[in-house]
Amino acid sequence: MQNTSVELGFFEAVEQRRSVRIFDQSGPFDHEVVQKCLEAAILSPNSSNLQLFELVRVPETSPLKSPLAKLCMGQKAASTARELVVVVTRRDLWKSRAKANYDYIKSTYEGKPDKKLKQALGYYGNLIPKLYSKYFGWSIIKKVISWWVGLRRPMVREVGETEVRISVHKSAALVSMTFMLGMKASGYDTCPMEGFDSDRVKKLLNLPAAAEICMIIGCGKGLPEGIYGERFRIPKEELISLR
């Protein structure tokens, strides 16, 4: 494993991270750093700890790398990347992931009478199935129930099928950001991409129909010309408020 000799603190990594669209293809690149950063990324917070994502690595040596780059509309961030990471949402795995949480909690705390334990088991054994199950008209029914209960007390409103899908993508996005900051802290650059043919990408990677592509991240050592202009942000006073 080659040491990049560059390690940044958190705020330095945040400050220096840019979406780099052209990567150095001639210099050394440590693919093990990608694995290390992905392993750190899976520790990111995610909705209900269901971990409904899959991180697909496509290094430069893979026969899929070139065709995948073409499916990213030929972006240089993809074609020059030393590795591509496809962030996939796997809402379809909710049953097995809920069961894994349920079994873990039960085996870890079994024999300990605890109200919180019962609540946790009920959460994964009863509430999660109600939220993630798909039946004809069930999304509308959930919204009606949420509205009715919400008339009397605070209630989660985002319970429909679209909202659940968005929640899964938010979790995948948190994982993606952790990964990109880890790469920057390790001396490498990244570029998250949304411009790709999702149907063909799924077919190329042999992903199930229910899977969705959250984003594709190009990785490498960025070249100066890969940063398109100075960073621009709306004034912080318009983005941060105190109530």
C-alpha positions in Angstrom: 0.0 0.0 0.0 1.5 3.3 -1.1 1.4 6.1 1.4 0.1 9.3 -0.2 1.9 11.2 2.5 -1.0 13.7 2.7 -3.4 13.6 5.6 -5.7 16.5 6.3 -7.8 17.4 9.4 -11.5 17.5 9.0 -11.9 21.3 8.4 -8.9 21.2 6.0 -10.5 18.4 4.1 -13.8 20.2 3.9 -12.1 23.4 2.8 -9.9 21.8 0.2 -12.4 19.4 -1.3 -13.5 20.3 -4.8 -15.4 18.5 -7.5 -12.4 17.7 -9.7 -13.3 16.8 -13.3 -9.9 15.8 -14.7 -7.7 13.3 -13.0 -4.0 12.5 -13.4 -3.8 9.2 -15.2 0.0 8.8 -15.2 0.9 9.1 -11.5 0.5 6.5 -8.8 -2.9 5.8 -7.3 -3.5 3.6 -4.3 -6.7 1.7 -4.8 -6.5 0.4 -1.2 -7.3 4.0 0.0 -10.6 3.7 -1.8 -11.4 0.6 0.1 -10.4 2.2 3.4 -12.5 5.2 2.8 -15.5 3.1 1.7 -15.2 1.1 4.9 -15.2 4.4 6.9 -18.2 5.6 4.8 -20.4 2.7 5.8 -20.2 4.0 9.4 -22.2 7.0 8.3 -25.6 7.7 9.8 -28.5 6.2 7.9 -32.2 6.0 8.3 -33.2 3.4 10.9 -29.8 1.8 10.5 -31.2 -0.3 7.6 -28.1 0.4 5.5 -30.1 0.3 2.2 -27.1 1.0 -0.1 -24.5 -0.8 -2.1 -21.1 0.6 -3.0 -19.8 -0.8 -6.3 -16.2 -0.3 -7.1 -15.1 -0.2 -10.7 -11.3 0.4 -10.8 -9.3 1.3 -13.9 -8.3 -2.3 -14.5 -11.9 -3.5 -14.7 -13.3 -4.3 -18.2 -16.4 -2.4 -17.1 -14.6 0.9 -16.4 -14.5 2.2 -20.0 -18.1 1.3 -20.8 -19.3 2.8 -17.5 -17.4 6.0 -18.3 -19.2 6.2 -21.6 -22.5 5.8 -19.8 -21.6 8.8 -17.8 -22.1 10.8 -20.9 -18.4 10.7 -21.6 -17.6 13.1 -18.8 -13.9 13.6 -18.2 -14.5 13.1 -14.5 -15.5 9.5 -15.4 -13.1 8.8 -18.3 -10.0 10.1 -16.5 -10.9 8.6 -13.1 -8.6 6.0 -11.7 -11.6 4.4 -10.1 -15.4 4.9 -10.2 -17.6 4.2 -7.2 -21.3 3.6 -8.0 -23.5 4.5 -5.1 -26.6 2.3 -5.3 -29.8 2.5 -3.2 -31.2 -0.9 -2.3 -34.7 -0.3 -0.9 -35.5 -3.8 -2.1 -33.3 -5.2 0.8 -35.3 -3.7 3.6 -36.7 -7.0 4.9 -33.3 -8.7 5.3 -31.7 -5.5 6.7 -34.6 -5.1 9.2 -34.3 -8.7 10.2 -30.5 -8.3 10.7 -31.2 -5.4 13.1 -34.0 -7.3 14.9 -31.8 -10.4 15.3 -28.8 -8.4 16.5 -30.8 -6.5 19.2 -32.6 -9.7 20.3 -29.4 -11.7 20.6 -27.4 -8.9 22.3 -30.0 -8.0 24.9 -32.0 -11.3 25.2 -32.9 -12.1 28.8 -32.8 -8.5 29.9 -36.4 -7.3 30.6 -36.3 -3.8 29.3 -39.0 -1.5 27.9 -36.6 0.0 25.4 -35.7 -3.5 24.2 -39.3 -4.2 23.5 -39.7 -0.9 21.7 -36.6 -1.6 19.5 -37.9 -5.1 18.6 -41.3 -3.6 17.9 -39.7 -0.9 15.7 -38.0 -3.4 13.4 -40.6 -6.1 13.7 -43.7 -4.0 13.3 -43.2 -0.3 12.4 -40.5 -0.8 9.6 -42.6 -3.4 7.8 -45.6 -1.0 7.8 -43.4 1.8 6.5 -41.5 -0.1 3.8 -44.1 -2.6 2.6 -45.6 -2.1 -0.9 -49.2 -2.9 -1.5 -51.7 -1.4 -3.9 -53.0 1.8 -2.3 -50.9 1.4 0.8 -49.0 4.6 0.3 -52.2 6.6 0.3 -53.5 4.7 3.4 -50.3 5.6 5.2 -50.6 9.3 4.4 -54.2 9.3 5.6 -53.2 7.6 8.9 -50.4 10.1 9.3 -52.8 13.0 8.7 -55.4 11.7 11.1 -52.9 11.0 13.9 -51.3 14.4 13.2 -54.5 16.2 14.0 -54.0 15.2 17.7 -50.3 15.0 18.2 -46.9 15.5 16.5 -46.6 12.9 13.7 -44.2 11.9 11.0 -45.7 13.1 7.7 -43.2 11.7 5.2 -44.6 8.2 5.0 -45.7 7.8 1.4 -43.8 5.8 -1.2 -42.0 8.8 -2.7 -40.9 10.0 0.8 -39.5 6.6 1.7 -37.6 6.5 -1.6 -36.2 10.0 -0.8 -35.2 8.8 2.7 -33.2 5.9 1.2 -31.4 8.3 -1.2 -30.6 10.7 1.7 -28.9 7.9 3.5 -26.9 7.0 0.4 -25.9 10.6 0.0 -24.6 10.7 3.6 -22.4 7.7 2.9 -21.2 9.4 -0.3 -20.1 12.6 1.4 -18.3 10.7 4.1 -16.4 8.8 1.4 -15.5 11.9 -0.5 -14.2 13.7 2.6 -12.2 10.6 3.5 -10.6 10.6 0.0 -9.7 14.2 0.3 -8.2 13.7 3.8 -6.1 10.9 2.3 -4.7 13.2 -0.4 -7.1 12.2 -3.3 -9.9 14.0 -5.1 -13.4 13.0 -6.2 -16.2 14.2 -8.4 -19.9 13.1 -7.7 -21.8 12.7 -11.0 -25.5 12.7 -11.7 -25.2 12.8 -15.5 -25.5 9.1 -16.5 -27.8 6.6 -18.2 -29.2 4.9 -15.1 -30.9 2.1 -17.0 -27.8 1.1 -18.9 -25.6 1.5 -15.8 -27.8 -0.9 -13.9 -27.7 -3.4 -16.8 -23.9 -3.1 -17.2 -23.4 -3.8 -13.4 -26.1 -6.5 -13.4 -28.1 -4.7 -10.7 -31.7 -5.7 -9.9 -34.5 -3.7 -11.4 -35.5 -2.3 -7.9 -32.0 -0.8 -7.4 -31.4 2.9 -8.1 -28.3 4.8 -8.8 -27.8 7.6 -6.3 -24.6 8.9 -7.9 -21.3 7.8 -9.5 -18.1 9.2 -7.9 -14.9 9.6 -9.9 -11.7 9.1 -7.9 -8.1 10.1 -8.5 -5.4 12.7 -8.1 -6.9 15.8 -9.5 -5.1 18.0 -12.0 -5.3 21.8 -11.7 -7.2 22.1 -15.0 -9.8 19.8 -13.5 -11.1 22.5 -11.2 -13.4 24.7 -13.2 -13.1 28.1 -11.7 -13.1 29.5 -8.2 -15.5 28.2 -5.6 -18.7 30.1 -5.3 -21.1 30.0 -2.4 -24.2 32.1 -1.6 -23.3 34.3 1.4 -23.5 32.3 4.7 -26.0 34.8 6.1 -28.5 33.6 3.5 -27.8 29.9 4.2 -27.6 29.8 8.0 -30.3 31.2 10.2 -30.9 31.3 13.9 -34.4 31.2 15.3 
